[in-house]
Amino acid sequence: MNRKDLNPEESPIAAFGERLRRSRDEQGWTQDDLGARMGYSGTHISAVETGRRPPTPRFSARADKVFGTGDKFERQGRAARDTALLEGFPEYLGYERQAAEIRLYEVGVIPGLLQTPEYAEALAASAVKRGAITDDQAHERVSLITERQASLIRTPPPLVLVVLDESCLRRPIGTSALMDEQLARLLEFAELPHTALQVAPFTMGAGRPFDLPITVLTLADRSLLSYAESAQHGHLERESTFVVPTLTAYHQLQTEALSQRASVAMIEELRRGTS
């Protein structure tokens, strides 16, 4: 039986999951055993342990009752929910780390998988200044981006196909030097043998099929998942009835977007403007 290694330092949600598994193991219970005692399925217990599902207040209270831990799980559960990560995103990350192919479209900002540390820090600092997140949450965001990028350096690497709305390139973040470095990072990404980078220009107008960022993952077994975010939460879709039309629309987007050569030329021209 394969068990996913848990790293409690990864995030508050991961720390909660690791504690839950450790407590369960100390009792010699299976996930189904614990689920029966708490009023959840074994599958739900597994999702919380591996960080794919955040612990709700009810779940945390039940864990304290079953393990006789006072309010320790409740307090840790509050910390897990007080995070800069959108609901649904931790579950998505688990699939991203094992995806064979990643297709993403982004609007307004460079996506995390392609951000330089300085670009990520500038975005996080702005969110702190607005009062949207705390300093600790800003650190969590930046650290997670670094971890996500590192997870893509594996053998074999995933195929990563990226389409950026032109607004991602033209929106200034930080200093001119920071933007120049970020645009250079995009050019480096485009040169990799397992990547493709395209720009969806403003001239596409209403022909652009997406108004919000979208990601489509292809797993090793060729199953498909899509992920999209609103301002409040992220949604992971596994039902092929909904994912396949999204993939079709993504292919239509690629067809209408600039070629990689033309996209690189646009980025190089913009770099000359930031120097």
N, C-alpha and C positions, 0 to 999 in steps of 0.2 A: 504494500500500500504506500503510495507516494503522499508525503505530507509537505505542504508548502512551508518553507522556512519563513519565520516571522521576525521582523526587525522592529522592535518597539521604538527605536530612535527615528523611524521613518516619518511618523506623524502621530498626533494624539489618538487618531482612530486606530492606527496600527498598535499603539501601546495598549489600548483597551482590549483589542483582539488577542494580543499576546498574553495578557493577564487572564483573560477568560479561558484560553486554552490551557495555560499553566494550572489554573485552579481546577479545571475539569480533569486534567491528567492526574493531579494529586489525589483526586477522589476515585480514579480508575474508571471513570465514566466515558462512554462513547458520546458522540454528538447527539445521537438519538436519545440516549439516557438523559442527558442534560435537557434536551428539548422537551422531553416528557415531563420533567420536573418543573420547567419554567413555563410550559404552555405554548411552546413553539416547535416547529419542525426541526429535524436534524439539519436540513438544508439551510434553514434560517441561521442556526447556530454557526454553521460553517461559513456563511457569508459574513457574519459579524467578526468571527475569528480572523478571517483573512482580509478584513478591511473593505470588503465589497459592499457592505451595508453598514451604515452608522448605527450606533446603539440609541434607541429611543429612550425617553425617561422611563417608560413602563418596563422596557427590557432591562435597563440598569437596575431598577428597583427589584425586579424579580431575581436578578442575579445575586443581589445583596441578600435577599431572603433565603435563597437556596443554599448559598455558601456561608451564610451567617457572618457577613463581613460588615455589618453596620451600614454605613452609607458610602463605603469606599468606591464601589462600582458607580453609584450615583454621581459622586464628585468627579470621577474620571470620565464618566459619560458626558457630563457638562463640558469638560475640557475638550472632549472629542468633537462635540457639536459646535463649540466656540472656535471655529477654524475658518481659515480663508478659503477653503475648498468648497465649491458648490456641492450641494447634495446630489449624489449620482456620479460625481467625478471620481471618487476613490474606486468605485466599482469599475468604471471605464479604464482606469489606469492598469488594473490587473490584466485586462485584455490587451491593452496597448503593448505591454511588455512582452507578450507572446505572439503578437500579430506577425503574419508573414508579409502582409501588404498593408500600407497605411495611405489612405487618400484623404487629403484635407483641403478645405477651402476656408480662407480667413478674410475678414473685413476689418479695416481700421488700424489694426496693429499686427506686427510680425508675430506669427504663432510661437508658442513656447519652445517647440522642438527646434526652432531656428534662431532663437534669441541669443544675443551675446549676454554675458553676465551684467554688463553695464546697462544695457537696454532693459533687462528684466528689473534691475534695481531701480532704474528711473521710473518705471511704471509702478512698482511697489511703493516707492517713496511718495509718488503723487497720490496714490490711494490712501496712504497714511495721512497725508496733509489734508485730504478731504474728509477724514474721519471715517472712511469706509472700512478700514481694517486697522489693527493695532501694529505696533512695531514687531511683536513676536509673529504675528500672522504674515507680515511682509517678509520676514526672514524665512518663514515656512514656504512661501510662494517661490522665492528665489532658489532655495535649496532644492525644492521639488523639481524645478526646471532643469537644474544641473543633473539630478538623478535620472530624469526622464531621458535626457540626451545621452547619458552614459549607458543606459539600458539598450540603446539602439546599436551600440558597438558590440555586436555579437556575431557568431559564425553559424550559419550564414546570416548576413544582415537583412533586415526587412527591406522590401521595395517601398520607397517613400515618394509619393507623387503629391506635389503641392501646387495649388493654384492660389495666388494672392490677388485680391482686389487691388487695383491701382492705388487706392487710398492707403493701403498698408505702407507703400513706399513713400508717399508724399506727405504723410502726417509726421511732422517733426517731433521727435522724442529726445529730450536732453539737448546737448550741445551739437554743433555741426560735426565735431570730431567723433562724437558718439554715433551719430547717424552714419557717418562715412564708414566707421568700423562695422556697423550693423549691415550696411549694404555690401561691404566686402565679404562678410560672412555668408550672405546669400549667394554671392558668386562662387565661393568655395563649395557651398552645398550643391550648386548646379553642376559642378565638375565631377562629383562622385559617381562611380559606375552604377550605383543602385538607387539613384534619385532622378527626379525630373522636376523642373521648376518652370512655371508659366505665370504670366500676369494676365488678369482679366481687366482690360482697359476700360476707362470710363465710356468710351465710344460704344461698348456693348449695349448700354442703355437698358431698356426693358428686356433685352434678350438674355440677361443674366438670370439663371434659374433659381438662385438662392439669394435671400435677403439677409440671412444670418449665417454665421460660421457652421460648417458641417464636417464631420469626419466619418469615413467608412473604413472599417477594418475587415481584412480577410484573414481568418485564422488558418492554422496549419492544415486543418481538415477541410478547408475551403468554405466553411460556413462564414456568413456575413453578419456584421453588426454595424449599426450607425449610432452616432452620438451627436447631439445638438444641445445648445445651451440657450436659456433665456436669462433675464437679469436675476432671477431668483434660484433657479436650479438647472441641473443637467439631466438629460433624458437619454438613456441607453435603450435602443430598440433592437430586439433580436428576431422579431417576426419577419420572415422573408417577404411576406405580402407588402410590408411597408419599406423594407430595406432595399429590395430590388429596384423599385421606381426611383429611390434616392440615388442608387448607383448609376442608373440610366441617365438621370439628370446630370450627374457629375461628369459622365462621359460627354454629354452634350456641351457642358461648360468647357471641358478641355478642347473640344473641337472648335469652339468659337473664340477661345482665349488666344493670346499671342503664342507663337512657337517659343521653344526655349531660347533659340538664337535671338529672336526679336526681344524676348523678355530680358535676356542678359544685356542686350544693347541698351534697353531703356534704363536698367539699373546702372550701367556704366555711365550713361549720360547724366543721371541724377547724381552720381558720385562726383562728377566734375563740378556740379553745382554746389556740393557741400564742402568742397576743399577750400 
